[in-house]
Structures are given as structure tokens and as C-alpha cells.
Amino acid sequence: MERKSQNNGLINLLALLLVGVASYVVARYGDSLAGQASALFMAIGVLVAGVSWFQMRLEERERLEKLEFDELSKSAASSALFNAGESEVFPAQRSREQFERFMVPAFTVLVFLLQAGGGFLLWRSLAKFLPAPLNQPMVCGGLFAMLGLGLFLLGKFSTTVARLEGLRLVRAGASYLLLSAFLCWAVVGGIIFDLLGFAKADLYVARGLSVILLLTGLETLINLILELYRPRVKGKVERPVYESRLVSLLGQPEGLITTAAQTLDYQFGFKVSDTWAYRFFEKALVWLILLQVGVLLASTSVVFIDAGEQGLLERFGQPVANRPVLGPGAHFKLPWPIDQVYRYPTEQIQTFNIGFAPDPARAGDKTILWTVSHAKEENFLVANREVAVLEATNSPANTSDKRPPPVSLLTVSIPVQFQITNLVAWAYNNEDPSTLLQHIATREVVRYLVGVDFQEVMSHGRSDAANILRDRVQAEADKHQLGASIVFVGLQDIHPPVKVAPDYEKVVAAIHTKEAVILAARAEAIRTNALAGAQAFKLICEAQSDRQRREVDALAQAALFTNQIPAYLASPSVYAKRAYLQSFARSVADARKYILLSTNTQDVIILDLEDKIRPDILDSINVQAAKPTTK
């Protein structure tokens, strides 16, 4: 019996290994993602079958060791041997126990890491793949069908033998054989749907396999946790912790009841399968499943379209003539897969970017510098008119060779916003309208930028460029009958490439410095000319004023002399006295005068007629008279 168990385990191991290698080679040849994902399951199955086969060998050694011990125990000469410790008498048993105690949990942890990590990495890698045509799909599908048939026959035989003869260690590898067979047929189904026109069928099958791989990893983790708290019943044969019940269920769907019963019995330590509730569900399970499937199909007959969306109703892959577009609200349709509804956000403004891919790590930067890359940017060719004019000026006049126009590299972020206006045209006129619109916008951007001036598009021509690009993209979209309206095309973050931005900034700084010096010189010239003109105007005005004053003084003196003659002739003595007094008053107007009020004294008065240097010094002194004292 044990020898037969080992043979079955070895056959399962070799079959999984050979079919796994063959399926991976066929999948790589046919570019089938689902086939490569199924090969990952088979690789994990090879590890599980290998460990289970090694555990079978340990149990076989233990069985032979006990047989040998029973033979020796019958001999009287071996009485000294039985006095030794049990660990010394049964080394094979000790090896098996150590293996189950330490190596089996460690291997189960490894299986969990492979399942969880493999499923996660497979899902991430599939997100980056674009649907591509399969290579020789008929050959690839036929080979996978043959591999699946071989695995199914061998797996069915192994599981039947393991169930009838109680070979618990054979079940793990046999379950992976059956599961691998169904996975091979799932790959064949994806290839068939791909031939029928569903380009993403193989990708969807691969994603489904990655989800199953993640679920098996989760089940392995739960098994590890439950193994810590499972009640130990003495004499009860333990189920290998690395054996996946989910894999067994997927490989043998008809054994759902048996698997559930074994799981409950194993976890709770008593016969749960003998209870009346379990017997009831066992008898009514088929009807319950049919009822659930019916309710599920009936639920697909009602579809809800959210506000701001529209739906396309298709029956067997073709649009329904009398109900092409479904508006927001509830709608009735035939159950899936007869009718299917595809929703589109027709009122939402959708956006895609040209020339850059946003970097989430720098999304919070408030300051954007030319010299620091703030997104995954692309460079565009832009004409450079200044360089062209400079080359034309410096080149000889008789140059006959035709040089290509000078161009520069420009980094620009161009968000394009659009709205779906005709859903039927958007969905059915082109295979991938969103990608087509992006390609049209990219082509028009490249065409436009190569024909505009570098300095113009970076400065005052940005708004005009955005309007022209929007009109061009809209015209091309209408030509392809996309059914979309281009709402906005923006030109933002326009700057030279990051590598040359420091040099460009130096050139711009030099140009600004030159312009500043020129403007300062012009300001100085305007100021100097204005001051010179004002000084000349002042001198001219002063000369004219002096001339006018001299002329008026001369006329006044002439008129005064003319008027003095009649006065002198009328009274010569009075005129002379009056002229004397007037002259005396004018001459002594600024002189200091002393008035003597006493006339009947004989005092001698000495007058100091010298002018004071600081008149204000004596004027500010205030001398107070002394107060008389009384005795």
C-alpha cells in the first residue's frame, strides 16, 4: 500500500513537472498570458507534490523500521536493545516527526508567499500589458487541450485511488493535477473567444487566474492560523497543512459536500456531517444552487444608469435597433449574457495629457522650476526663427546649399479635455476611440509646434496656439466621426528641456541684462536732454527778463527826469531840500540811530560808530535793573 502511494506521488510529481514546462513553452510560443499564468499554478503544484512525496518516503521508512523492530523483538538476543530510549530505537519516526513539526509549517509559509506574491505580481504585470494578437492560436489551443486531457485522466485516477484507499498524502498532488487540467481548458476557452473577436479574452482569463492564486494564498494563511488553535485528538491522522481545500474544490466541484464535511469534522473534532442540518443541506443543495443561479440571472435583467451617464444596449454583441442609447434611470433587459449594457460618462469632461505623465511624488510641489523635472515629460521639435535669421545674416550671399531649418527642443504639458456628444458614433465608428483621439491630438501637436517660433509659443503666442490646436484636433475628430467635442486644449509648463534649462536661463538673463542697460542708457539720455533743455530755457528767460528790466528802468528814469524839471522850475529851494531829505532817508535807512530826549544836561556822549560782527548777541541780552534795598 505504501509503495503504491509513493509511486502515485512520484507520477503526480513528474506529470506536473513535465506538463508545467510544456505549457510554459507553448504559452510563450503563442504569446498567451493565461497559459503562462497556468504554468505558475503547475510550478506551485510541483513543489507541493514533491514535499508530499518526500513525506511519503519518510512514512514508508517509519513503517519498515517498525516491521524490523517487531521482528527483532521476537528474538531473545535483542533484549538489550529494548532497554534503549525510544528516540534511539526509532530514528525514522523521529525524523518524520521533526519533519512534520518544523519543515511542513516552513514549507507552508513558503507556499503562501509564492501564492500571494505570485498573484500580486501577476496582477500588476497584467495591468501593464496591452491586448496583442496570439501567435498560432489554433496550434496553441490544441496543445493545451491535449495537456489538459492528460492531466485530467491522471488526476481523476489519482484522486479516486486516494479516496478509496485512504492515501491522504496523494490528495494534494492529485488535486493540483485536476486543477491544472481545468486551467488548461480555461486557456483553451480564452483562445476560442479570442478567435471569435474578443481581443481581451486571454487577458481576462489571466486576470481570473491571478485572483484564484491570491485566494489560494489567503486560504493557506487561514490554514496556518487555524492549525495553531486546532484541537489535537490522540490517534487521529492529521491532514497536511499545505494541502489546499480550495484547490481540491476547484479540481473536484462535485466533492463540495464531502470537502465541507471533512473540513468541519477535522476542525471541530466530531462528526458534524452526521447532524440533521448537514443532511438537509446535502439533499437540497442542488435546488438551492439552481435557485441562487435563477435569482442571479433575474437580477441581471434590471440595469441602473447613473446620472451623467448613458448606456449602450447590445444583444448577442449587436446594438438593439429600437433602444440604442439608454438614459439615466432604471431599465429592463434580457438576462445576461443575452443582453449587456455598456456605460459611458457622456456628461463628464474627460482629460488626457500629451507630452507628460504626472508624477504622484511631486504632485504637491507648489513651486515649479525649469531646472527640476516635475513630471515624466517629452520633448517636441519647435522652429527657431532667431537662429534662422542669424544664420541667414552670417552666411554668404552666394550660398546655394539648402540647409534644413533650425529647430529647438521644447518641453510642454498639454492637457486635452473632451466630452462625448454622440455616444453611438463614439462606441461603434472606431475600435478604440479614446486611444485614437489621443493619437490625433499628439499628431496635431507635433505638426503645429514644428511650424511655430520657439520664442513666440513660449511668450505671447500661447493662447493663440491653444485655440489653433483645439480647432485642428476638433477637425480631425470630426473627420474620423468620433462623436466627441474638444472642450479645451491647454499649453502649460512650457520650458526648454531640463538638461539645457540652466544654459537657457543664462541666455535669457543676459538678454534681460542687455535690455536693462539699453533702457537705462535711454533713460539717462532723456534725463540729460531734458535738463539741458530746461537749463537753456532758464537762461533764455533770465536774459529776456533782464532786458525787460533794463528797458523799464531806463524808461522810468527818463520819465522821472522829464517830470523833475517842472518841479524844479516851480520851486528850486523846496525841490533841492526835498531831494536832500529823500537821499538822506534812503542812505541812513539801515544805520543805527540814537535819540536823546534830554536837552538841558551837560553830559559828554561818546558814540561807537563801528558795526557789530554779531548784532544778535547784544540784542538778545536782557539786563534787569537792580531792586532798591531798604534799611
Stockholm file with secondary structure:
# STOCKHOLM 1.0

chainA/1-631         MERKSQNNGLINLLALLLVGVASYVVARYGDSLAGQASALFMAIGVLVAGVSWFQMRLEERERLEKLEFDELSKSAASSALFNAGESEVFPAQRSREQFERFMVPAFTVLVFLLQAGGGFLLWRSLAKFLPAPLNQPMVCGGLFAMLGLGLFLLGKFSTTVARLEGLRLVRAGASYLLLSAFLCWAVVGGIIFDLLGFAKADLYVARGLSVILLLTGLETLINLILELYRPRVKGKVERPVYESRLVSLLGQPEGLITTAAQTLDYQFGFKVSDTWAYRFFEKALVWLILLQVGVLLASTSVVFIDAGEQGLLERFGQPVANRPVLGPGAHFKLPWPIDQVYRYPTEQIQTFNIGFAPDPARAGDKTILWTVSHAKEENFLVANREVAVLEATNSPANTSDKRPPPVSLLTVSIPVQFQITNLVAWAYNNEDPSTLLQHIATREVVRYLVGVDFQEVMSHGRSDAANILRDRVQAEADKHQLGASIVFVGLQDIHPPVKVAPDYEKVVAAIHTKEAVILAARAEAIRTNALAGAQAFKLICEAQSDRQRREVDALAQAALFTNQIPAYLASPSVYAKRAYLQSFARSVADARKYILLSTNTQDVIILDLEDKIRPDILDSINVQAAKPTTK
#=GR chainA/1-631 SS CHHHHHHHHHHHHHHHHHHHHHHHHHHHHHTCHHHHHHHHHHHHHHHHHHHHHHHHHHHHHHHHHHHHHHHHHTSGGGTGGGGSCHHHHCHHHHHHHHIIIIIHHHHHHHHHHHHHHHHHHHHHHHHHCCCCCCSSHHHHHHHHHHHHHHHHHHHHHHHHHHHHHTCHHHHHHHHHHHHHHHHHHHHHHHHHHHHTTCTTHHHHHHHHHHHHHHHHHHHHHHHHHHHHHCCCCTTCCCCCTTCCHHHHHHHCGGGHHHHHHHHHHHHHSSCGGGSHHHHHHHHHHHHHHHHHHHHHHHHTTEEEECTTCEEEEEETTEECSSCSEECSEEEECCCTTTEEEEEECSSSCEEEEESEEECGGGTTCSCCCTTSCCEEECEEEEECHHHHHHHHHHSCTTCCCCCCCCEEEEEEEEEEEEEESCHHHHHHSSSSHHHHHHHHHHHHHHHHHTTSBHHHHHTTTHHHHHHHHHHHHHHHHHHTTCCEEEEEECCEEEECCTTTHHHHHHHHHHHHHHHHHHHHHHHHHHHHHHHHHHHHHHHHHHHHHHHHHHHHHHHHHHHHHHHHHHHHHHCHHHHHHHHHHHHHHHHTTTSCCCCCCCCSCCCCCCCCCSCCSCHHHHHTCCCCCCCCCCC
#=GC SS_cons         CHHHHHHHHHHHHHHHHHHHHHHHHHHHHHTCHHHHHHHHHHHHHHHHHHHHHHHHHHHHHHHHHHHHHHHHHTSGGGTGGGGSCHHHHCHHHHHHHHIIIIIHHHHHHHHHHHHHHHHHHHHHHHHHCCCCCCSSHHHHHHHHHHHHHHHHHHHHHHHHHHHHHTCHHHHHHHHHHHHHHHHHHHHHHHHHHHHTTCTTHHHHHHHHHHHHHHHHHHHHHHHHHHHHHCCCCTTCCCCCTTCCHHHHHHHCGGGHHHHHHHHHHHHHSSCGGGSHHHHHHHHHHHHHHHHHHHHHHHHTTEEEECTTCEEEEEETTEECSSCSEECSEEEECCCTTTEEEEEECSSSCEEEEESEEECGGGTTCSCCCTTSCCEEECEEEEECHHHHHHHHHHSCTTCCCCCCCCEEEEEEEEEEEEEESCHHHHHHSSSSHHHHHHHHHHHHHHHHHTTSBHHHHHTTTHHHHHHHHHHHHHHHHHHTTCCEEEEEECCEEEECCTTTHHHHHHHHHHHHHHHHHHHHHHHHHHHHHHHHHHHHHHHHHHHHHHHHHHHHHHHHHHHHHHHHHHHHHHCHHHHHHHHHHHHHHHHTTTSCCCCCCCCSCCCCCCCCCSCCSCHHHHHTCCCCCCCCCCC
//
